């Protein structure tokens, strides 16, 4: 049984990582501010603190020996440096949640190649490292990785998931398409839905974190974590249709990327899970080999995620509103 300190742990990804760590027998302690998800993980030990505070070193219960630290909220490089400095010599293994957004290829504007763990990461200036702007997210994640490699006295393992989806997802990027599939109105299908995006099902990511701690071969490695064979957006909608017992695609209106741009529709922000003119592909062979964690079949993962979103009984926060999409469709149809 390992003594594991989890930074964060009550937000979306943590809701899947912590139960997995507990299930394999680890003793888990959470460190967070106690603001988000205060009722998550009842019975799990907690340390209440703000990791961005200069007083972090004086937090009761923090400065002790940990077999592993799982950092699920490494968003700002200075926070990573502060934590590792405080715990220098007291951590056996540091595991950080990064993102494929850290790859330089994500910012090129060109078609994205198959991204491998050895590909270059984004640069990050001193000002960008402190930024609170979403536009610097990938740069900050890349710099958090570099800080961890530089400052940690223990082996560092980096997990880079793709777009994470599943129960507790507050981003609603997957929920957007659940909402479209469940409704009765026509909806936009960019480029006929031929594009794919390598996603990461949240329970599988939780299993990957547990494996990163338990499997010695993973110590010191960097891993892309995601679907082995990602379905296209069109196939995703078909599977959502199977879940809801209806044929979704007859309501889909295929529109080219150029036409959508001309109408002011933006990839990703307006139509989640879509990048114009390219797939989002990453090599996951290393994770399959070293982490050997199970992969949930697409149909089951999509069905479970859809059921969880519908249970919340609300419209998605991400993407086009129903009203704006209807206005755009009126100009097309």
C-alpha positions as CSV (number, residue, x, y, z in Angstrom):
1,X,0.0,0.0,0.0
2,X,1.5,3.3,-1.1
3,X,0.9,6.6,0.7
4,X,-0.3,8.9,-2.1
5,X,-0.8,12.6,-2.0
6,X,-3.3,13.8,-4.7
7,X,-3.1,17.4,-5.6
8,X,-6.7,18.4,-6.4
9,X,-8.8,15.3,-6.6
10,X,-12.3,16.6,-6.4
11,X,-12.8,18.0,-9.9
12,X,-13.6,16.1,-13.0
13,X,-10.5,14.0,-13.5
14,X,-9.9,13.5,-9.8
15,X,-13.4,12.0,-9.5
16,X,-12.1,9.1,-11.6
17,X,-8.5,8.9,-10.4
18,X,-9.0,8.8,-6.7
19,X,-11.5,5.9,-6.7
20,X,-9.1,3.9,-8.8
21,X,-6.2,4.5,-6.5
22,X,-8.4,3.5,-3.5
23,X,-9.6,0.4,-5.4
24,X,-6.1,-0.9,-5.8
25,X,-5.3,-0.4,-2.1
26,X,-3.5,2.9,-1.9
27,X,-3.9,5.2,1.1
28,X,-4.9,8.5,-0.4
29,X,-4.7,12.0,1.0
30,X,-6.2,14.9,-1.0
31,X,-4.7,18.4,-1.0
32,X,-7.1,21.1,-2.2
33,X,-8.8,24.3,-1.1
34,X,-12.0,22.6,-0.2
35,X,-14.0,24.7,-2.7
36,X,-14.9,22.4,-5.6
37,X,-16.6,19.1,-4.8
38,X,-16.3,19.3,-1.0
39,X,-18.5,16.2,-0.7
40,X,-16.5,14.1,-3.1
41,X,-14.6,11.0,-1.8
42,X,-16.1,10.8,1.7
43,X,-13.8,9.3,4.3
44,X,-10.6,10.1,2.3
45,X,-8.0,12.1,4.3
46,X,-7.8,15.8,3.3
47,X,-5.4,18.6,3.7
48,X,-6.9,22.0,3.1
49,X,-4.5,24.4,1.5
50,X,-4.0,26.7,-1.5
51,X,-1.1,25.4,-3.5
52,X,-0.5,28.9,-4.9
53,X,0.0,30.3,-1.4
54,X,3.5,31.2,-0.2
55,X,2.4,29.7,3.1
56,X,2.0,26.2,1.6
57,X,5.2,24.9,3.4
58,X,3.5,25.5,6.7
59,X,0.4,23.5,6.0
60,X,-0.1,20.8,8.7
61,X,0.3,17.3,7.4
62,X,1.9,18.2,4.1
63,X,5.7,18.0,4.9
64,X,6.1,14.2,5.4
65,X,7.2,11.3,3.3
66,X,5.0,10.3,0.4
67,X,5.4,7.2,-1.8
68,X,3.9,9.1,-4.6
69,X,2.4,12.5,-5.5
70,X,-0.3,12.6,-8.2
71,X,-0.6,16.2,-9.5
72,X,-3.9,16.7,-11.2
73,X,-3.9,20.5,-11.0
74,X,-0.5,21.4,-12.4
75,X,-1.7,24.5,-14.3
76,X,1.0,27.1,-13.4
77,X,4.7,26.3,-13.4
78,X,5.4,28.3,-10.2
79,X,2.9,26.1,-8.3
80,X,4.7,23.0,-9.5
81,X,8.1,24.4,-8.5
82,X,6.8,25.5,-5.0
83,X,5.3,22.0,-4.3
84,X,8.4,20.1,-5.4
85,X,10.7,22.5,-3.4
86,X,8.7,21.9,-0.2
87,X,8.7,18.2,-0.6
88,X,12.2,17.8,-1.9
89,X,13.7,14.5,-0.7
90,X,10.3,13.3,0.7
91,X,8.6,12.0,-2.5
92,X,9.3,8.6,-4.1
93,X,7.5,9.3,-7.4
94,X,5.9,12.4,-8.9
95,X,3.1,11.8,-11.5
96,X,1.8,14.8,-13.4
97,X,-1.4,15.2,-15.5
98,X,-0.4,17.2,-18.5
99,X,-2.2,17.3,-21.9
100,X,-1.6,16.8,-25.6
101,X,-2.2,20.6,-25.7
102,X,1.4,20.9,-24.7
103,X,2.7,19.7,-28.1
104,X,4.0,22.3,-30.4
105,X,2.1,20.7,-33.3
106,X,-1.2,21.9,-31.7
107,X,-0.3,25.5,-32.3
108,X,1.1,25.2,-35.8
109,X,-2.2,25.9,-37.7
110,X,-1.2,23.1,-40.1
111,X,-2.7,19.6,-40.3
112,X,-1.7,17.9,-37.1
113,X,0.6,14.8,-37.6
114,X,0.5,11.7,-35.4
115,X,2.0,13.1,-32.1
116,X,4.5,11.0,-30.3
117,X,5.9,11.5,-26.8
118,X,9.3,12.6,-28.2
119,X,7.7,15.5,-30.2
120,X,8.7,19.0,-29.2
121,X,6.6,20.9,-26.7
122,X,5.4,24.5,-26.8
123,X,7.7,27.2,-25.5
124,X,6.4,29.4,-22.7
125,X,7.6,32.8,-21.8
126,X,7.9,34.2,-18.3
127,X,4.7,36.2,-18.8
128,X,2.8,33.3,-20.3
129,X,3.8,31.1,-17.4
130,X,1.8,33.5,-15.1
131,X,-1.1,34.1,-17.4
132,X,-4.6,33.2,-16.5
133,X,-5.7,33.3,-20.2
134,X,-7.0,30.1,-21.7
135,X,-4.9,30.8,-24.8
136,X,-1.7,30.0,-22.8
137,X,-3.0,26.7,-21.4
138,X,-0.9,24.4,-23.6
139,X,2.2,26.5,-23.1
140,X,1.8,26.5,-19.3
141,X,1.2,22.7,-19.3
142,X,4.5,22.3,-21.3
143,X,6.3,24.4,-18.9
144,X,4.9,22.5,-15.9
145,X,6.4,19.4,-17.4
146,X,9.8,21.0,-17.8
147,X,9.7,22.4,-14.2
148,X,8.8,19.0,-12.9
149,X,11.7,17.3,-14.7
150,X,14.1,20.0,-13.5
151,X,13.0,20.4,-9.9
152,X,11.9,17.0,-8.7
153,X,14.2,14.9,-6.6
154,X,12.1,11.9,-7.5
155,X,11.3,10.1,-10.8
156,X,8.8,12.0,-12.8
157,X,6.0,10.4,-14.9
158,X,3.9,12.5,-17.3
159,X,0.5,11.5,-18.6
160,X,-0.8,13.4,-21.6
161,X,-4.5,12.7,-22.2
162,X,-6.5,13.9,-25.2
163,X,-9.9,15.4,-24.7
164,X,-11.2,13.8,-21.6
165,X,-14.9,12.9,-21.4
166,X,-17.2,11.0,-19.0
167,X,-19.2,11.5,-15.8
168,X,-18.6,14.8,-14.0
169,X,-17.3,16.5,-17.1
170,X,-17.9,20.2,-16.5
171,X,-16.6,21.3,-20.0
172,X,-19.6,19.8,-21.9
173,X,-17.6,19.4,-25.1
174,X,-18.8,15.9,-25.4
175,X,-22.1,16.8,-23.9
176,X,-22.7,19.2,-26.8
177,X,-23.0,16.3,-29.2
178,X,-25.1,14.2,-26.7
179,X,-27.5,17.2,-26.7
180,X,-27.6,17.2,-30.5
181,X,-28.1,13.5,-30.8
182,X,-30.9,13.4,-28.2
183,X,-32.8,16.3,-29.7
184,X,-35.2,16.5,-32.7
185,X,-33.8,19.5,-34.6
186,X,-31.4,19.5,-37.5
187,X,-27.8,20.2,-36.5
188,X,-24.5,21.1,-38.2
189,X,-22.1,18.3,-39.0
190,X,-18.7,19.8,-39.9
191,X,-17.0,18.2,-43.0
192,X,-19.6,15.4,-42.9
193,X,-18.2,14.1,-39.6
194,X,-15.2,12.5,-41.2
195,X,-12.7,13.9,-38.7
196,X,-11.6,12.0,-35.7
197,X,-10.2,13.2,-32.4
198,X,-8.4,10.9,-30.0
199,X,-10.3,11.3,-26.8
200,X,-9.6,9.9,-23.3
201,X,-12.4,8.2,-21.4
202,X,-12.1,9.4,-17.8
203,X,-12.3,6.0,-16.0
204,X,-9.6,4.8,-18.3
205,X,-7.4,7.8,-17.4
206,X,-8.0,6.9,-13.7
207,X,-6.7,3.4,-14.4
208,X,-3.7,4.8,-16.2
209,X,-2.7,6.9,-13.2
210,X,-3.0,3.9,-10.9
211,X,-0.8,1.9,-13.3
212,X,1.7,4.7,-13.5
213,X,2.3,4.3,-9.7
214,X,2.2,0.6,-9.6
215,X,4.3,-0.4,-12.6
216,X,8.0,0.3,-12.2
217,X,8.5,0.4,-15.9
218,X,6.5,3.6,-16.1
219,X,8.7,5.6,-13.7
220,X,10.3,8.5,-15.6
221,X,8.3,8.1,-18.7
222,X,5.9,10.3,-20.7
223,X,2.7,8.8,-22.1
224,X,-0.1,9.8,-24.4
225,X,-3.2,8.3,-23.0
226,X,-6.3,7.9,-25.2
227,X,-8.3,5.7,-27.5
228,X,-6.4,3.2,-29.5
229,X,-8.6,3.6,-32.6
230,X,-10.6,6.9,-32.3
231,X,-14.0,6.9,-34.0
232,X,-14.9,9.7,-36.4
233,X,-17.4,12.3,-35.3
234,X,-19.9,10.6,-37.6
235,X,-19.3,7.2,-35.9
236,X,-19.6,8.9,-32.5
237,X,-23.1,10.2,-33.5
238,X,-24.1,6.7,-34.7
239,X,-23.1,5.3,-31.3
240,X,-25.0,8.0,-29.5
241,X,-28.0,7.1,-31.7
242,X,-27.7,3.5,-30.7
243,X,-27.7,4.6,-27.0
244,X,-30.9,6.7,-27.5
245,X,-32.5,4.1,-29.8
246,X,-32.8,6.5,-32.8
247,X,-31.2,7.3,-36.1
248,X,-29.4,10.6,-35.6
249,X,-27.7,11.2,-38.9
250,X,-30.7,12.1,-41.0
251,X,-30.9,15.3,-39.0
252,X,-27.2,16.1,-39.6
253,X,-26.5,18.9,-42.1
254,X,-23.0,18.4,-43.6
255,X,-21.2,21.7,-44.1
256,X,-17.7,22.3,-45.4
257,X,-15.0,24.0,-43.2
258,X,-14.8,26.9,-45.6
259,X,-18.6,27.5,-45.5
260,X,-18.7,27.3,-41.7
261,X,-15.9,29.8,-41.5
262,X,-17.7,32.2,-43.8
263,X,-20.7,31.9,-41.5
264,X,-18.6,32.8,-38.5
265,X,-18.6,29.3,-37.0
266,X,-15.3,28.4,-35.3
267,X,-13.8,25.0,-34.9
268,X,-13.6,23.7,-31.3
269,X,-15.2,26.7,-29.6
270,X,-18.5,26.7,-31.6
271,X,-18.4,23.0,-32.7
272,X,-16.6,21.0,-30.0
273,X,-14.6,17.8,-31.0
274,X,-13.8,19.3,-34.4
275,X,-10.6,20.8,-35.8
276,X,-11.0,22.0,-39.4
277,X,-9.1,20.0,-42.1
278,X,-7.3,17.6,-39.7
279,X,-7.7,14.8,-37.3
280,X,-6.3,14.9,-33.8
281,X,-4.1,11.9,-33.6
282,X,-1.5,10.8,-31.0
283,X,0.5,7.6,-30.7
284,X,-0.6,5.6,-27.6
285,X,1.6,2.6,-28.1
286,X,3.9,3.4,-25.2
287,X,1.0,3.7,-22.8
288,X,-0.6,0.5,-23.9
289,X,2.8,-1.3,-23.4
290,X,4.0,0.2,-20.1
291,X,0.7,1.1,-18.4
292,X,-1.3,-1.9,-19.7
293,X,-4.5,-0.4,-18.4
294,X,-7.8,-1.5,-19.8
295,X,-9.6,0.5,-22.5
296,X,-13.4,0.7,-22.3
297,X,-15.1,-0.2,-25.6
298,X,-16.3,2.9,-27.5
299,X,-19.9,2.0,-27.4
300,X,-19.9,1.5,-23.6
301,X,-17.9,4.6,-22.9
302,X,-20.1,6.8,-25.1
303,X,-23.2,5.3,-23.7
304,X,-22.1,5.9,-20.1
305,X,-21.0,9.4,-20.8
306,X,-24.3,10.2,-22.6
307,X,-26.3,8.8,-19.7
308,X,-24.3,10.9,-17.2
309,X,-24.8,14.1,-19.1
310,X,-28.6,13.6,-19.6
311,X,-29.0,12.9,-15.9
312,X,-27.8,16.4,-15.2
313,X,-30.9,17.7,-17.0
314,X,-29.5,20.8,-18.6
315,X,-28.3,22.3,-21.9
316,X,-24.5,22.1,-22.7
317,X,-22.3,25.0,-21.6
318,X,-20.0,24.5,-24.6
319,X,-20.5,25.2,-28.3
320,X,-23.3,26.9,-30.3
321,X,-26.6,27.6,-28.5
322,X,-29.7,26.0,-30.0
323,X,-30.9,29.5,-31.2
324,X,-27.6,30.4,-32.9
325,X,-27.4,27.1,-34.6
326,X,-31.0,27.5,-35.9
327,X,-30.0,30.9,-37.3
328,X,-27.0,29.4,-39.2
329,X,-29.0,26.5,-40.5
330,X,-31.7,28.9,-41.8
331,X,-29.0,30.4,-44.1
332,X,-27.9,27.0,-45.4
333,X,-31.1,24.9,-45.7
